[in-house]
Amino acid sequence: MTDTGTEPGPDVATLADADADVFADADPSLDPAPDTRQRILDVALDLFTEQGFDGTSLRQIAEQLGVTKAALYYHFESKDSILMALHLRLHEFGKDALLRMGEGPVTLELWGELLDQIVDQMLAQRKIFLMHERNQAALEKLHRNDHDAEHEDIQNRFRQVLADIRTPLEDRVRMAASMGVVFSSLFLSGDAFSSTTNEELGNLLRTILHAVLRG
């Protein structure tokens, strides 16, 4: 039977005592701690990106880490929950910018600073966007959840800024166009720029988006 990893795992409480031994038998650095959870996500991100969510099993993730499936269940109840955790990384983009925007009208200068910040964040997580692009079908199943509602709140706030009549229309159009430069280049382009370094792509994006803002 194919190991899809989508079924819920064993009761975590039952595994809690055993997990310490499981991790001790593996790499000593792999213990049931937050950094282990991060390692699981990093390995899963690589595998989901390279061979797809459906083509990756929990067993493969565990083998890559040098642990058992029981050790994975200490942190994640299923393969779906791992994908969800990776998906939620996307929701971090824009949160800091949202706080800096406040409630008042946003100037072109502040908008440019916010996009610079978002570019840095997105470049640091380029593989997340590629994984997202290559696993649309699997991610569709996760689309409706409380976290997506939070993400929609962020999107709605950006729309409110662009619709704020206190900001001149020309400025708002420039702001929307510059945002399009960033998201189309980093989110919608798949692996079109995979051979380009973060530094080179980041410099080009900032040059173009600020040219759009300046006019």
Secondary structure, DSSP 8 states (H G I E B T S, - for coil): ------S--S-HHHHHHHHHHHHHHS-TT--SSHHHHHHHHHHHHHHHHHH-STT--HHHHHHHHTS-HHHHHHH-SSHHHHHHHHHGGGGGTTHHHHHHH-SS---HHHHHHHHHHHHHHHHHTHHHHHHHHHTHHHHHTT-SSHHHHHHHHHHHHHHHHHH-TTS-HHHHHHHHHHHHHHHHHHTSSTTTTTTS-HHHHHHHHHHHHHHHHH-
